[in-house]
């Protein structure tokens, strides 16, 4: 299984949902290492990743990602993300990327992959996906966590935002310097 290989390669940084759906697909929600951290010499363990695909929502059919959404800290992380996971992303997938320093929504085709880039500073990736895909909580009532990703995948088939289509280089021109994600939690 593909995610077993990712675990062996130390790419699964955090896993919240990981399992079979009722339609025999594999669902994953969590964080994936894009660029691994260095090995700690004394303890022979790996330091935290240098780049993480956070709040990843991935639906897998066989060895192909058929639904991909998540967050990156910077537009600069896109080449490493595509290098690491691009071979697993099916060609017709609309990759939904919520990027902290993205200054403008954009559709970017990078290395043959369709990337729909939105800014991300507040809220959660899950809530932003629900808003973008017009999915209501009631649409997922009674579903397993794995099957909720199937619902998102089905909704994504109709996802046709009116984002400006541009090159990756042009998207970099809209990068917001010093952008940070708002973090909420217990006081």
Backbone bond lengths (Angstrom), bond angles and torsions (degrees), N, CA, C in turn:
res aa  C-N    CA-C-N  psi(-1)  N-CA   C-N-CA  omega(-1)  CA-C   N-CA-C  phi
1 X - - - 1.447 - - 1.529 109.30 -
2 X 1.319 115.52 142.56 1.457 122.24 -174.00 1.526 113.01 -57.56
3 X 1.333 117.63 -44.47 1.461 119.03 -176.80 1.524 112.35 -74.56
4 X 1.320 118.17 -20.98 1.468 119.88 171.08 1.529 109.24 -65.06
5 X 1.321 115.87 -40.55 1.465 120.79 176.59 1.525 110.21 -63.50
6 X 1.332 116.73 -42.67 1.469 120.11 178.28 1.527 111.01 -61.34
7 X 1.328 116.85 -38.49 1.474 120.03 178.22 1.525 110.28 -64.26
8 X 1.330 116.60 -43.72 1.466 120.80 178.44 1.532 111.16 -61.62
9 X 1.327 116.46 -33.47 1.468 121.56 -179.98 1.529 111.93 -85.57
10 X 1.329 116.58 4.29 1.470 123.73 179.88 1.528 112.92 62.67
11 X 1.335 116.70 31.69 1.461 121.22 179.69 1.525 112.50 -89.32
12 X 1.336 117.81 -22.65 1.464 120.46 178.44 1.522 107.42 -82.44
13 X 1.328 115.80 106.27 1.456 121.16 -176.57 1.522 110.40 -86.76
14 X 1.324 116.40 -41.76 1.460 121.77 177.24 1.517 107.43 -149.90
15 X 1.325 116.37 138.39 1.457 120.94 -179.31 1.523 109.89 -125.66
16 X 1.337 115.88 122.09 1.462 121.19 176.37 1.521 111.38 -100.82
17 X 1.326 116.43 -39.10 1.462 123.26 178.22 1.515 106.29 -134.38
18 X 1.312 116.25 131.56 1.454 120.22 -179.25 1.519 107.97 -157.64
19 X 1.341 117.10 102.63 1.452 118.45 -179.52 1.515 113.36 175.65
20 X 1.322 114.01 178.48 1.462 122.76 -178.85 1.525 111.34 -73.60
21 X 1.323 115.07 145.66 1.460 121.22 173.07 1.526 108.37 -94.70
22 X 1.321 116.68 172.30 1.465 120.24 178.82 1.527 111.70 -69.76
23 X 1.346 117.80 -14.81 1.467 121.05 178.94 1.533 111.45 -105.72
24 X 1.334 116.00 24.61 1.469 123.17 174.65 1.526 114.41 62.92
25 X 1.310 116.86 30.21 1.457 121.64 170.65 1.532 106.33 -102.64
26 X 1.315 117.26 171.10 1.455 121.47 178.00 1.524 108.08 -113.31
27 X 1.321 116.78 129.62 1.465 122.15 -178.99 1.520 109.98 -111.92
28 X 1.328 115.32 137.92 1.471 121.47 176.65 1.515 108.80 -135.03
29 X 1.322 115.21 134.02 1.468 122.36 169.27 1.516 107.07 -132.65
30 X 1.315 116.13 129.08 1.456 120.70 -179.43 1.514 110.32 162.23
31 X 1.312 116.27 -155.27 1.464 122.50 179.89 1.528 109.44 -116.22
32 X 1.322 115.88 136.42 1.462 121.78 178.09 1.523 110.15 -118.74
33 X 1.315 116.03 137.13 1.462 120.95 175.70 1.522 108.80 -73.28
34 X 1.310 115.94 127.75 1.460 121.56 174.40 1.524 108.42 -92.57
35 X 1.323 115.83 -49.57 1.463 122.39 176.07 1.520 107.50 -119.86
36 X 1.320 116.58 116.64 1.462 121.36 -177.14 1.524 111.52 -66.15
37 X 1.329 115.18 150.79 1.458 120.81 174.00 1.521 110.16 -76.32
38 X 1.313 116.01 165.55 1.463 121.55 178.88 1.527 110.23 -70.96
39 X 1.317 115.47 158.05 1.464 120.30 175.25 1.525 108.77 -76.34
40 X 1.316 115.65 134.94 1.465 121.61 175.73 1.520 105.96 -82.01
41 X 1.304 116.92 116.50 1.466 121.11 -171.76 1.521 113.51 -61.78
42 X 1.310 117.90 -43.48 1.468 120.77 -175.19 1.524 112.26 -69.30
43 X 1.324 117.11 -45.19 1.469 119.42 -175.05 1.523 113.32 -95.37
44 X 1.322 117.91 -6.97 1.471 122.86 -178.33 1.527 111.77 58.86
45 X 1.331 116.13 28.86 1.462 121.41 174.71 1.522 108.04 -113.28
46 X 1.304 115.03 164.32 1.459 120.13 -177.63 1.526 110.33 -92.96
47 X 1.332 115.69 136.48 1.460 120.70 172.98 1.527 109.28 -69.08
48 X 1.325 116.47 166.38 1.463 119.23 -177.79 1.519 110.46 -60.84
49 X 1.338 116.67 153.55 1.464 120.39 -177.44 1.528 112.33 -59.47
50 X 1.317 115.11 150.64 1.465 121.07 177.18 1.527 110.92 -80.51
51 X 1.320 116.15 -26.87 1.464 121.75 178.19 1.523 107.77 -141.70
52 X 1.340 116.09 132.13 1.466 121.50 -176.86 1.525 109.62 -126.55
53 X 1.328 116.17 136.31 1.466 122.64 168.94 1.521 104.88 -87.91
54 X 1.337 115.85 97.80 1.460 121.63 -171.88 1.526 111.68 -85.56
55 X 1.322 114.80 151.63 1.470 121.61 178.06 1.520 110.99 50.75
56 X 1.326 115.86 41.05 1.460 121.46 -179.54 1.523 110.03 -65.69
57 X 1.316 115.45 136.46 1.457 123.64 175.01 1.517 105.74 -126.05
58 X 1.324 116.52 109.05 1.462 120.60 -172.12 1.518 109.55 -132.38
59 X 1.330 115.40 132.73 1.454 121.89 173.40 1.523 106.91 -114.99
60 X 1.327 115.86 128.65 1.461 121.74 -173.97 1.524 109.97 -116.17
61 X 1.325 115.43 134.56 1.460 121.96 172.90 1.527 106.07 -121.11
62 X 1.328 116.48 110.55 1.463 120.81 -174.77 1.512 109.47 68.81
63 X 1.331 116.73 -114.26 1.466 120.50 178.15 1.531 111.53 -118.27
64 X 1.336 116.07 23.07 1.461 121.02 -179.47 1.525 111.40 -121.89
65 X 1.330 116.27 137.07 1.465 121.57 171.98 1.528 106.70 -75.62
66 X 1.333 116.60 123.93 1.463 119.74 177.65 1.529 111.30 -107.37
67 X 1.319 117.18 -9.36 1.460 122.63 173.57 1.517 107.10 -147.08
68 X 1.339 116.03 130.54 1.464 120.90 -179.11 1.525 109.11 -141.86
69 X 1.315 115.44 126.25 1.467 121.37 173.36 1.521 107.58 -149.38
70 X 1.322 116.10 147.98 1.456 119.97 178.44 1.509 110.88 170.26
71 X 1.324 115.33 -171.02 1.456 121.27 -173.07 1.528 112.04 -122.53
72 X 1.321 113.97 142.34 1.461 122.35 170.57 1.523 107.71 -123.51
73 X 1.319 116.60 150.61 1.462 119.85 179.64 1.524 112.51 -72.09
74 X 1.332 116.82 -32.07 1.459 119.33 -173.90 1.524 111.83 -145.02
75 X 1.324 115.05 150.38 1.462 120.26 171.99 1.524 110.53 -58.84
76 X 1.327 116.51 -27.54 1.469 121.20 178.67 1.526 112.33 -63.28
77 X 1.343 117.74 -18.58 1.464 121.76 -178.60 1.526 113.15 -82.73
78 X 1.322 117.45 -10.93 1.468 120.58 -175.61 1.527 112.72 -60.81
79 X 1.343 121.04 -46.41 1.469 118.82 178.93 1.531 113.09 -56.91
80 X 1.327 117.52 -43.57 1.471 120.28 179.29 1.526 110.80 -66.26
81 X 1.333 117.24 -38.40 1.467 121.57 178.00 1.531 110.58 -61.30
82 X 1.330 116.71 -47.36 1.469 120.40 -179.28 1.526 110.83 -69.08
83 X 1.314 117.42 -36.93 1.466 119.61 177.18 1.528 110.40 -61.47
84 X 1.328 116.98 -43.16 1.466 121.93 -176.90 1.532 112.03 -74.45
85 X 1.335 117.50 -48.01 1.463 120.39 -170.79 1.528 114.53 -112.21
86 X 1.333 117.85 -10.95 1.457 121.39 -179.92 1.523 114.73 -52.36
87 X 1.343 118.77 -41.75 1.464 119.04 -179.71 1.536 113.85 -61.33
88 X 1.314 117.51 -20.26 1.464 121.34 -178.74 1.526 112.64 -95.39
89 X 1.331 117.86 -11.60 1.464 121.45 -177.08 1.524 108.86 -85.85
90 X 1.339 116.58 119.93 1.463 120.99 177.90 1.532 109.04 -58.79
91 X 1.331 116.26 148.72 1.466 121.20 -172.80 1.523 114.40 -61.48
92 X 1.328 118.48 -31.22 1.466 120.52 -175.51 1.529 113.63 -92.14
93 X 1.317 118.04 6.69 1.466 122.12 -176.82 1.526 110.75 -75.52
94 X 1.336 114.79 136.57 1.461 121.80 173.21 1.524 106.46 -93.45
95 X 1.316 117.10 100.55 1.465 121.91 -177.86 1.526 108.47 -78.80
96 X 1.336 115.84 119.35 1.461 121.60 -178.96 1.527 108.52 -96.28
97 X 1.333 116.02 108.57 1.463 121.15 -178.91 1.525 110.08 -111.58
98 X 1.318 114.84 125.17 1.463 121.74 175.09 1.524 105.77 -104.37
99 X 1.331 115.35 110.85 1.461 120.80 -169.98 1.530 109.44 -116.89
100 X 1.317 115.27 127.17 1.462 121.57 -173.28 1.528 112.18 -58.28
101 X 1.327 118.45 -42.82 1.466 118.84 -175.71 1.529 114.02 -98.69
102 X 1.336 117.26 15.90 1.466 120.36 176.25 1.525 108.47 -74.66
103 X 1.323 116.62 123.79 1.455 120.58 -177.07 1.511 113.77 -91.97
104 X 1.340 116.62 -11.14 1.458 120.28 -175.32 1.525 108.57 -154.25
105 X 1.342 117.77 136.14 1.468 118.81 175.16 1.530 109.37 -61.18
106 X 1.319 115.91 141.41 1.462 119.42 -177.31 1.521 110.67 -153.11
107 X 1.338 114.17 148.64 1.465 120.20 167.95 1.523 105.59 -102.99
108 X 1.325 114.82 121.85 1.457 121.18 -178.65 1.522 108.40 -125.45
109 X 1.315 116.58 128.91 1.462 120.07 171.32 1.521 105.67 -97.10
110 X 1.334 114.78 116.37 1.466 120.51 -177.06 1.521 108.10 -126.34
111 X 1.323 116.32 121.13 1.470 121.94 -178.33 1.532 110.67 52.28
112 X 1.332 116.35 36.90 1.462 121.72 177.78 1.517 115.32 81.99
113 X 1.313 118.26 1.07 1.472 121.93 -179.33 1.525 109.78 -102.83
114 X 1.355 115.84 136.24 1.463 122.23 179.19 1.524 109.65 -83.72
115 X 1.314 116.88 111.76 1.459 121.53 -179.31 1.524 109.10 -109.58
116 X 1.318 115.95 125.13 1.459 121.91 174.96 1.519 106.09 -105.95
117 X 1.325 115.70 107.07 1.460 121.95 -170.74 1.527 109.82 -103.37
118 X 1.320 115.66 127.27 1.466 122.55 175.91 1.515 108.23 -126.36
119 X 1.330 115.79 155.62 1.461 118.76 175.75 1.525 109.25 -74.86
120 X 1.324 115.44 157.28 1.462 121.33 -176.00 1.512 108.58 -146.71
121 X 1.329 115.47 109.67 1.457 118.01 178.00 1.517 111.66 -132.88
122 X 1.316 117.67 -27.57 1.450 121.39 -175.87 1.527 107.70 -139.42
123 X 1.294 117.96 160.84 1.459 124.40 -179.92 1.529 109.36 83.57
124 X 1.325 115.46 -165.88 1.462 121.18 177.80 1.519 108.46 -120.56
125 X 1.311 116.49 156.81 1.461 120.27 177.73 1.523 109.62 -58.78
126 X 1.325 116.99 -41.47 1.470 120.46 -178.76 1.529 110.26 -59.30
127 X 1.324 117.52 -46.22 1.467 120.94 -179.25 1.530 110.82 -66.37
128 X 1.321 117.37 -40.96 1.461 120.53 177.81 1.527 111.11 -62.60
129 X 1.338 116.84 -40.96 1.467 120.42 176.82 1.521 110.74 -61.89
130 X 1.330 116.16 -45.63 1.466 119.58 179.20 1.529 110.27 -57.80
131 X 1.327 116.97 -43.55 1.468 120.88 179.00 1.531 110.97 -64.83
132 X 1.326 117.22 -47.99 1.464 121.14 -177.39 1.524 112.86 -65.13
133 X 1.329 116.64 -33.93 1.466 121.21 -176.60 1.524 112.86 -97.00
134 X 1.328 116.36 2.31 1.473 121.92 -179.49 1.522 111.98 55.82
135 X 1.310 115.84 46.04 1.463 122.23 177.33 1.527 107.72 -103.99
136 X 1.319 115.85 130.57 1.467 121.86 177.95 1.526 109.16 -99.14
137 X 1.319 116.17 155.43 1.467 119.97 176.28 1.521 110.75 -56.53
138 X 1.322 116.53 -36.42 1.471 120.52 -179.29 1.528 111.68 -64.28
139 X 1.348 117.61 -24.82 1.468 121.13 177.63 1.523 111.62 -66.71
140 X 1.334 116.43 -20.52 1.460 120.68 -175.84 1.527 112.58 -114.49
141 X 1.313 116.49 6.95 1.460 120.27 -176.72 1.530 110.65 -58.80
142 X 1.314 115.38 130.34 1.462 121.30 177.93 1.522 114.71 81.81
143 X 1.327 117.95 -1.39 1.462 120.38 -179.67 1.525 110.40 -85.89
144 X 1.318 114.65 152.27 1.465 119.80 173.51 1.530 108.11 -69.73
145 X 1.339 117.76 159.77 1.472 119.29 176.40 1.532 112.48 -56.14
146 X 1.322 116.79 -35.83 1.463 120.72 179.31 1.530 110.86 -66.77
147 X 1.338 116.74 -44.23 1.464 120.28 -178.09 1.526 112.72 -70.09
148 X 1.324 117.62 -21.92 1.465 119.71 175.36 1.528 110.38 -62.55
149 X 1.325 117.18 -32.29 1.467 119.85 176.26 1.525 111.32 -69.13
150 X 1.325 117.01 -31.87 1.465 120.28 175.67 1.527 109.25 -64.35
151 X 1.329 117.01 -40.75 1.467 121.01 177.10 1.527 110.50 -60.72
152 X 1.325 117.32 -43.54 1.467 121.23 177.63 1.536 110.61 -62.90
153 X 1.320 116.14 -42.46 1.469 121.45 178.79 1.529 110.69 -59.43
154 X 1.322 116.71 -46.66 1.470 120.76 179.68 1.527 110.42 -62.02
155 X 1.331 117.25 -41.70 1.467 121.00 179.22 1.527 111.11 -66.15
156 X 1.315 116.87 -33.13 1.466 121.22 -177.82 1.531 111.91 -67.29
157 X 1.312 117.39 -22.16 1.464 120.19 177.97 1.529 110.95 -60.01
158 X 1.339 116.98 -29.92 1.465 121.73 179.71 1.528 112.62 -97.09
159 X 1.313 117.88 6.42 1.466 123.15 -177.25 1.524 109.55 -72.40
160 X 1.339 116.25 110.06 1.463 121.55 179.98 1.525 108.90 -137.66
161 X 1.322 116.90 68.41 1.463 118.57 -178.91 1.526 110.99 -68.89
162 X 1.291 115.37 156.81 1.465 120.81 -179.78 1.530 110.30 -93.14
163 X 1.329 115.30 50.02 1.457 120.52 177.86 1.524 108.86 -76.56
164 X 1.318 115.66 145.36 1.457 119.89 175.10 1.521 108.71 -68.65
165 X 1.328 115.51 132.41 1.466 119.67 177.54 1.525 108.16 -85.08
166 X 1.324 115.36 129.85 1.465 119.97 -178.36 1.521 109.93 -151.11
167 X 1.321 115.04 167.09 1.463 120.17 176.57 1.526 109.04 -75.96
168 X 1.313 115.69 163.06 1.462 120.25 176.11 1.530 109.90 -60.02
169 X 1.315 116.86 -41.53 1.464 121.15 -179.58 1.530 111.06 -61.56
170 X 1.347 116.81 -39.82 1.465 119.90 177.76 1.525 110.77 -67.16
171 X 1.329 117.43 -39.12 1.473 120.96 178.31 1.526 110.42 -60.94
172 X 1.332 116.68 -37.66 1.467 120.26 177.64 1.529 111.71 -60.01
173 X 1.325 116.75 -28.37 1.457 121.15 179.22 1.524 113.15 -67.30
174 X 1.329 117.45 -17.60 1.470 122.07 178.88 1.530 111.95 -99.65
175 X 1.308 116.14 7.93 1.464 120.46 -178.43 1.527 110.41 -62.59
176 X 1.334 115.99 135.89 1.462 121.81 -179.79 1.523 108.43 -94.80
177 X 1.320 116.22 113.56 1.467 120.99 -179.41 1.528 110.16 -66.79
178 X 1.308 116.44 134.99 1.463 121.79 176.10 1.512 114.93 74.67
179 X 1.336 118.37 11.27 1.469 120.89 -179.64 1.521 110.12 -65.01
180 X 1.321 115.86 139.81 1.468 121.66 178.36 1.511 109.24 -133.97
181 X 1.306 115.29 149.83 1.460 121.34 177.40 1.518 108.64 -84.47
182 X 1.326 116.52 137.46 1.466 120.67 175.04 1.518 108.35 -72.40
183 X 1.309 116.31 135.25 1.462 121.08 -179.96 1.517 108.40 -115.85
184 X 1.325 115.15 129.99 1.458 121.18 179.94 1.515 108.51 -115.02
185 X 1.287 116.49 152.38 1.459 119.51 177.14 1.511 110.35 176.23
186 X 1.299 115.11 -170.79 1.457 120.53 -179.68 1.521 110.11 -64.15
187 X 1.315 114.98 146.11 1.465 120.30 -179.41 1.508 109.19 -90.61
